[in-house]
Amino acid sequence: MENNKTALIAGATGLIGSHLLKILSTDSYYREIIVITRKKLTGMYSDKVKNLIIDFDNLNAVSFSKIDDVYCCLGTTMKAAGSREAFYKVDFTYPVTLAKMAADSGARKYLVVTAMGADKNSRFYYNRVKGAVEEALKEIGFSALFILQPSLLLGARTESRPGERFAQLLARSLSFLFFGPFKKYKAIEGIKVAQALALLGKTGSPGVKVVTSNEIADIST
């Protein structure tokens, strides 16, 4: 039986988000799936998928009907963003603004993908921003907040990332080294992160839960 819940996905055109959209659109758990993107989605999806074309720089101008669960898969790289300011906007401002708007629309569960090593006090800017967004989301007061911190992501992306492709090849060839206490550093398939998101969205209990990369792998199996 189809549920009466509504989900919202941000970042559905990326590696993790695209897998997540396919998973949720073929599952009866949600009655409606709202997908916010800059450009129109391509591909065939269930009739319950509603694509809203928005300007993320003017998120506050968007009006959402009641939302139950939010899946935030937004993220970029410093190279793709072009500057620290642009990176901060995508990886901090958008997720936090969306979270506040969703909370005002009745959302009680927020699931976000950050990264392994996220720490607001890190000397590395990337990790510092990831940690800062985690802390900001904790302050909003969702009944359930799931923070997924994957290691290096494996899988084909739509945009070109030569450096990441090399890192993926290296990670695959050395995967046998990551066991025991080093398991959380093992690279993980983007689809596994999406599977973990979908499962936590349906079964996750209230509270704040940080899910490390090895835990993501365990959940998705």
QUIJO-V671724 format. One record per pair of residues at least 6 apart in sequence whose ideal C-beta (glycine too) atoms are under 7 Angstrom apart, sorted by the first residue. I is the first residue (numbers start at 1). J is the second residue. D is the distance in whole Angstrom. If there is no record, write none. Layout:
# QUIJO-V671724
I	J	D
I	J	D
This chain:
# QUIJO-V671724
1	28	7
2	28	5
2	31	6
3	28	7
3	29	5
3	30	6
3	31	6
4	31	5
5	29	7
5	30	5
5	31	6
5	68	4
5	69	7
6	30	6
6	31	6
6	32	5
6	34	7
6	66	6
6	67	5
6	68	5
7	24	6
7	30	5
7	33	5
7	68	7
7	69	5
7	71	6
7	201	7
8	34	5
8	36	7
8	67	5
8	70	5
8	102	6
9	17	6
9	20	6
9	21	6
9	33	7
9	35	5
9	71	5
10	36	5
10	72	5
10	73	7
10	74	5
10	98	6
11	17	4
11	72	6
11	73	3
11	74	4
11	75	7
12	18	6
12	21	5
12	35	5
12	37	6
13	37	6
13	158	7
14	73	6
14	75	7
15	153	6
15	155	5
15	157	5
15	190	4
16	73	5
16	113	6
16	190	5
16	193	5
16	194	5
17	73	4
19	190	6
19	191	4
19	194	4
20	71	6
20	73	6
20	194	4
20	197	6
20	198	6
21	35	6
21	45	7
23	194	6
23	195	7
23	198	5
24	30	6
24	33	6
24	198	6
25	33	6
25	45	5
25	46	4
25	48	7
25	49	5
26	46	7
29	202	5
30	48	7
31	48	6
32	48	5
32	50	6
33	48	6
33	49	5
33	50	7
34	50	5
34	52	6
35	41	6
35	49	6
35	50	7
35	51	5
36	52	5
36	54	5
37	51	6
37	53	6
38	56	7
39	53	7
40	51	6
40	53	6
41	51	5
54	62	5
56	94	5
59	94	7
59	97	5
59	98	6
59	101	7
60	97	7
64	101	6
64	102	7
64	105	5
66	105	6
66	106	5
67	102	5
67	105	5
67	106	6
67	107	4
68	107	6
68	108	7
68	109	7
69	107	7
69	109	4
69	201	5
70	98	7
70	99	7
70	102	5
70	107	5
70	110	5
70	111	7
71	111	5
71	197	6
71	201	7
72	95	5
72	98	6
72	110	7
72	111	7
72	112	4
72	113	7
73	113	5
74	90	6
74	94	5
74	95	6
75	90	7
75	91	6
75	113	7
76	87	6
76	90	5
76	91	7
78	87	5
78	126	7
80	159	7
81	87	4
81	90	6
84	125	6
87	129	7
88	129	6
91	129	5
91	130	7
91	133	6
92	129	5
92	132	6
92	133	5
95	112	6
95	133	5
96	133	6
96	136	5
96	137	7
99	110	6
99	137	6
99	140	5
100	140	6
102	110	7
103	140	5
103	141	7
103	142	7
107	142	7
108	142	6
108	143	4
108	144	7
109	142	6
109	143	6
109	144	4
109	201	7
110	137	6
110	142	5
110	145	5
111	146	4
111	197	5
111	200	6
111	201	6
112	137	6
112	147	6
113	148	5
113	150	7
113	193	6
114	130	4
114	133	7
114	134	6
114	147	6
114	149	5
115	130	5
115	149	6
115	150	7
116	149	5
116	150	6
116	151	5
116	184	7
116	213	5
117	127	5
118	127	6
118	130	4
118	131	4
118	134	6
118	149	6
119	127	5
119	128	7
119	131	4
120	128	6
120	131	4
120	132	5
120	135	5
122	128	5
122	131	6
134	147	5
137	145	6
138	145	6
138	208	6
143	206	5
144	204	6
144	205	7
144	206	5
144	207	6
145	208	5
146	200	5
146	204	6
146	209	5
146	211	6
147	210	5
147	211	7
148	193	6
148	196	6
148	197	7
148	211	5
148	216	6
149	210	6
149	211	7
149	212	6
149	213	6
150	188	5
150	193	5
150	213	5
150	216	6
151	184	7
151	185	6
151	186	6
151	187	6
151	188	6
151	213	4
152	167	6
152	168	7
152	171	5
152	187	4
153	188	7
153	190	5
154	168	5
154	171	7
154	187	5
154	188	6
154	189	5
154	190	7
155	189	6
155	190	4
155	191	7
168	187	7
171	187	4
175	186	6
175	187	7
178	185	6
178	186	4
183	214	4
184	212	5
184	213	5
184	214	4
186	213	7
188	213	5
188	216	6
188	217	6
192	216	6
192	217	6
192	220	4
193	216	6
195	220	4
196	211	7
196	216	5
196	219	4
196	220	5
199	219	6
